[in-house]
Amino acid sequence: MDALKYDTQGLIPAIVQDAADGTVLMQAYMNSAALEKTLDSGETWFYSRSRQTLWHKGETSGHIQKVKEIYADCDRDSLLIKVEQTGAACHTGARSCFFERLK
């Protein structure tokens, strides 16, 4: 398997999608450690650019994401993670972070 292509900061974008209905829930970033923890635990882990640390999605809210499938795109520079979402995915309490329509 070819290596993933992380950016110069060691991050790769990850789109999180509801495995059952296809709703795009959120976008976050992973480094290699977050991806490894995700693969090992079966729940999503991300890298917080603002806090400069790993975070386990739902650790404080209880709104965890159980990983069903992970795909790399054709360029291997972004990920699609299909999950079973518990509760809201967005920190605002919305099911999806993509609720603000621009057009």
N, C-alpha and C positions, 0 to 999 in steps of 0.2 A: 504494500500500500504506500502511495506517495505521501510525503510529509505535508502537513498543513502549512499554509503560508500566513504567519503572524506578521503584524505590522512592525514598525521600528521600535515600538514600545512593548512588543511581545504580546499584543492583543489581537483577537479575532472577533468580529461581530457575530452575535448569535441571535437569530430570530426564533422566538418561542411561539409555537402554534398549538392550539387545542387539537389533540389527536382525534377526538370524536367528531367535531363539526368543522374543523379547518379555520376557526377564528384565529387571527394573528393577535396574540396576547401582549407581547412586549418584545423589545430589543435590548440587549445588554452586551457586555463584552466578557470574554473569557481569556485567561492566559492558560498556559499548559497545565499549571497546577489545578486550576478550576475545572478544566476539562477532565483531568485525571480523577478528581474527587467526584465529579458527576458520573463518570463511568463506573467508579468503584461503589458509590452509594446508591445509584439509581434515582437520585434527586438532583435538581439543578443547583450548581454553584457558579458564581460569577466573580468577576474582578471589578471592584468599585474604583473607578478612576478618581473620584473626589476624595475618598478615604484611603486610597492606595492599599487596599486589603481585600482578601477573599470574603465573600458573603454567601451564606446558604439561604437561598430563596425560601421565605416562610419561617425562618428560624425564630423571629419574634412574633410575627403575625399569625403563624399557624397555616398560612396559605401556601403550602408546599406544592411543588411540581414533581410528579412522578414521571420519570422519563420512559417513553415508549419506544422512540426511535430517534436516531441522530444521523443527519446527512451533511456532507460537505457539498458545496456547489462545485460546478465544473472547473473553476479556477483554484479551488481548495483554499479560498481566502475568506469564506464566511460559512456559517453553520446554520442549519435548520434543525430545531429540536422540537419534536412532537411530544406533548406531555398530557397527563391527566392532571388538571388544575383543581386544587382544593381552594375554595373561596375566590377572592378577587386576585387578579394578577398585578393590578396597578396599585401603587402606594396611595393613590387618591381614594381607593375603595371601589373603583370601577372594575368591571370584569376584564377589560382590555385597556392598555395604555393608549390605544388608537381610537379615541372617541371624539376628538376635536376635528370636525370637518372644515377644510379650508376652501373647498370648491364643491 
